[in-house]
Amino acid sequence: MSGDPSTGSGLAPSTGSGPAPVGLVIASHGDLSRALLNTAEMIVGAQDGVQAVCLHPQDSLEHCHRSLQEAIGQVDRGGGVLVLIDLFGGTPGNAAALGLRERWYPVVAGVNLPMLLEVLMNRDGSLSAAELSALALQAGQAGLIDVSARLQAQMGIAGNPEPAAGMA
């Protein structure tokens, strides 16, 4: 399903009386967006109102744009939509930017698993799409950790250990 919205169960019309949840679209080169969503669902459970859009080598910018707009339409229940992309300046990001001419929605580049998990756990309608976008940026940045430096500090090891043989 090259470039087609996939994964996530789509949406039925909302019948609840609470605020509408923010819809979510993840767009990437290759199958990264689908893999991130599948991994996140393994941790937080199946998600409704989320679509993955995957760009493959044969897909054009126009095809990606159409797929992205279709996915946005499928996940929007009235609470807005957040679009997470893999790379600023890449085709999925350019397709998202083209869509901003038609309607406004926040777009965040650099999607990673910590970002996606935070967004999925906070898109119940208590935050707007713009607020969820800011949360995504914070979580994505906070998820970048130099594990070896942190462990080194916690264990009180001075200096950097020598690299393993053949790794220099």
N, C-alpha and C positions, 0 to 999 in steps of 0.2 A: 504494500500500500504506500508507495513512494509519495512522500509529501502530504499524504492525507492525514487528517486528524485521526488519532487512534488512541486507544487505551482510555481508561476512565469509563464510567458507565453513561456519560452524557447526562441529560437532565430531563426530568418530567416537570411540568409546571409545579411551582411551589404551592403547597396547600397549607403550610404553617402560617401562624399569625405573627411570628417574629420577623426581625429584619432579614432581608434577602442576603444570602451569602455572596461573597465575592467569587466570581468565576475565575478559573486559572487556566492559562495556556502556557505550555513549555515548548519552545521551539529551538531546534538545534540542527547542526550538521550531522548527518548519519543518524544512528538510532540512539544517540545520547539521551535525548529527552524522554524517549520511551523507557530506556534503562533506568534513568533517574526516578521516574514515576513508579516503575515496578519495584525498585528498591525501597522507595519511601513507603509504598503501600505494604511492603513486607514488615515495616517497622510500626506504622500508625494505622494500618488497616485500609480496606478499599475506600476509594474516594469518589464522590459524586461531583459533577461539575468541574472536572479537570480533563483536559485533552493534551496529548502530546502531538506535535507536528514535527515530522522528520524530513529533512532535506537530503536527497540523494543526488549523486553526480549528474544524472540525466535531467534533473528538475531545474526549471528556469526560475528566475526571480518572480515572474508573473504567476507561475504555478504555486510557488511557495506563498506568495501574497494571497492568492485565492484560498489556499488550504488554511492559512492562518485566519483569514476573515470568516471562513466557514466554522472553524473551531471556536472563535470568539462568539459567533452567533449561537452556537450550541451550548455554551457554558453560561451565558449571560441571563440571569434570572431577575435582573433589575438592581442588583447590588454592585454593579460595576464588574470590571474584568481587569486582572493583572496579567501581564505577559512577561514571562521570564525567558531570556534568550541566552545562548551559550557565549556569544562573542560579539562585541561591539564592532560594527563595520562589516560583518559577514552577511551573507545573503538572508538568513532568518531575521537578523536585526534590521536590515534594509527593508525587508518585507513588512516588518512591524512598523517601521517608520513611515512607509507608504500608507499604511492604514490610518495613521494619525491625521491624514488629510480628510478622511471620511468621518472619523469620530475619535474622541480623546480617550486614551486609556494609558495607565502608567506602564512603562517598559523598563525592565532591569536587566542589564547584561552581566554575565559572569555567573550564571546559575550553578550552584553546587548543592550537595546533599544537605548540609546544615541549613542553608537558605530555604530550600524546598520544604524541609520538615517544619521549620518555624512558620512558614506561610500556611502550610496545610493545617497546622494546629491552631491557627488564629484567623481563619477566614469564615467564621460563623456569622458574620454580619455586624459584629460589635465594632469592627474597624472598617473604615472606607478603603477603597482600592488604593488611594494615595497613601493612607496611613500604613497599609499592608506593604506597599512598595518601600517605604522608609524602614519598616521592620525587616524586610527582605535584605536590604542593603546592610543593615546592622548585623544580622545573623550570618550573612555570607562572609563578611569581613571577620567576624568573631570566630568563624569556623576555620580560619587560616592560622594554624599553630605550628611553630617549630617544635615538634615533640622532643627531639633530641636535646635542644637547649633547655626546655622546661624540665626534663628529667635530670639533666646535668645540674641545674640549679637546685632541684629538690634533693638530689643525692649529694650535693656539696662537692662535686667534681670540679677541680680547677682546670681551666684551659680546655682546648679541644683535643680529644684523643687522636692519636695517629690514625690515618685511614688504613683500612685493611689492605693487605698485599694485593697489588694489581688494581687497586681502586684509585690510586693517585693520578 
